[in-house]
Amino acid sequence: MKPTRRLISTLALVASLGALTACGPEDPYDDNAGGSKASAQPSKKPTAPSDDSSDDAAGSGDCGTPPKLPAGHKRVEPAVPPSKGSLSAKDAKPVCTPNDWIYHGQGKAKYYLFAGDVKAELATGAGKTKSVPVGQLWMHAGDCMTNQSAVKAPYSCSGNIYDITLDSEGEINSIKEIWHP
């Protein structure tokens, strides 16, 4: 190899190595990095994915603190299409994504019965719901799992996550579809 080519190759290698080390965040707690410990903010890093039903948030975004649900509420993801009077669903936990927090079912499915008088709501858009008979909600959830083309406006299949509350006997007394774009 000629000396000029060797010099150009060496410069290219040094430049690419410099670019690699220049990428990525500086450690705000490293005194040699020019940062100040007093004014530095640690970067938010998601926790490792978890298959159990703990409250660990997993994902690849920068979301901050996981959302808290109101007392008595929980989020679930149906494991199979609901049938008349029952729902088999996994607890849905928040997962940080590049866009925001979303919920995904985790762990083993639990079996729920519906109370006699259930308040059911389907999502019609961001922050909007419509009260429906619980049977319509069951059909909608089943269609979202098996035949999305059967779902007609103003409804859509938007994540298959439902917010539920339970009565004193552990039966679902309210269920609301959570809209997600």
N, C-alpha and C positions, 0 to 999 in steps of 0.2 A: 504494500500500500504506500502511496506517495505521502510525504510529510504533510502536504496541504490537506489531503483527504483525512489523514489521521487527526490533524488539528481540528478540522470541521466536525468530525465524528465526536471528538472529545468535548468540544464546545456544545454540541447538540445534547450529549449525554448529561453534561453539567447543568445545562439549561432545563432539561426535563426533570432532573433530580431536584433542582431548586424549585421548580413549579410544584412538584409533588409535596415537598416539605412546606411550601408556602400556603398550600390549600389546607382547609380545615381550621377549626376554631383554635385560638390561642388559649392556653390554660390560664384563666384569670387568677389562679392561686399560685402561679409560678412567678417568683420574684424576678427571674431572669427574662421573663416574657414582656416586661414593660408594663404589666397590669398592676393595679393596686388592689390589695386584699380588701381594703375598706370599701371601695366603690364597685368592686366586681360583682356581677350577678352570675351565679352558676347557670350553665345551660340546663334546660329541662330535658331529661332523657327518659324515654318510656322504660317501663320495667319489662323483664323477660316475659314471653307468653306463658300462660298458665292454663292447664287443662282442668284444674279443680275449680271449685266454686268460690274461690277467695275473691277479695275485692281488688286484686292486682289488676292494673290497667296495662294492656299490651298494645303494641302497635308501633308505627313509625312516624307519628306526627309530633307536634309540639303544642299540646293542648292545655297544659296547666293542671289544675286540680280536677279530678273526676267529678262528674255531676252527682248531686245527692237527690234522691227521690223523696217526696213527701212521706211522712210517717204512714205506715200501713200500705204503701204502694210497692209493687215489685214489677219488674219487666221480665217477660217470658217470650220464648220463641217456640211455636208449636213444633213438635217432633214428627207428628203425623197429622193429617187433616182432622180437625175436631169432629166428633160425632155428637148426636143428640144427647145433651146432658153431660158430656165429659170432654176433657182436654188433656192430652199428654204433651208436656212442654218442658223445655230446659230453661233454667234460670238464665236470663240474659244479663251480661256484665258489660260495662262500658269499655270500649277499645278506642284508643287514640289513633286517628288517621291523619293524613296531611291536611284534610279539610276540617275536621272537628271530631268530636266524640260520636261514635255510633255503638249500637248494642249488638252483641252476638250471643247466641245460646251456648252454654258451656256445661259440661258435666253430664250426668245421667238425667233422663227425662223423669219428671214427676207427674203423677196422675191427679187431676183435679176434677171435682164435680161442680156443676153450676147450681147456684141457689135457685129457688123457684121464681124469684123476681129479679132478673138481672138487667142492669143498665148496660147497654151495648152501644158503642160508637165506632164508626168507620172514618178514617182520614179522607178529607176531600182536598187537601193541599196543606201548605205550610201553616201550622197553627189552627187549622180548621177541621172540625169533625161534624158528623151528622149522626143523630140518634137513629138507630135501626133496631128492628126486632133481633133478638139474639140468634135466631135461626139464620137470618141473612148474614150475620157476622160469621157464623160457622161455615156457610157456603162460600163466602168471600175468602176466608182463610184457606179453605180447602182448594179453591180455584187458584189462589196465589201459589200454592205448593205444587199443584198438578197440571193446571190448565190456565195459564195467565191470559190467554186470548179470550177467555170467557168473562173476564173482568171488564166492565163497561164504565165510562165516565159517569159521574164525577169521581169514581173510585179508581185506584191503581194499586199495584203491588209495590209497596215501598219499604221493603226490608223485613216484613213478616215478624215484626216485634209488637207486642201488646203490653199495655200497662194494665195490671189487674189489682183489685183489692179483694180481700177475703173476709167473710163474715166470721162470727165467733165459732162456727163449726168447721172452719177451714174451706168453705165452699166459695167459689167465685161469685161475688155479688155486683161487680162492675168490671167491664173489660173495654179497653179503648185501643184502637190501632194507632201506632205511632208513625207519623209521616216522616219519611226521609227521602231526600231527592236522589 
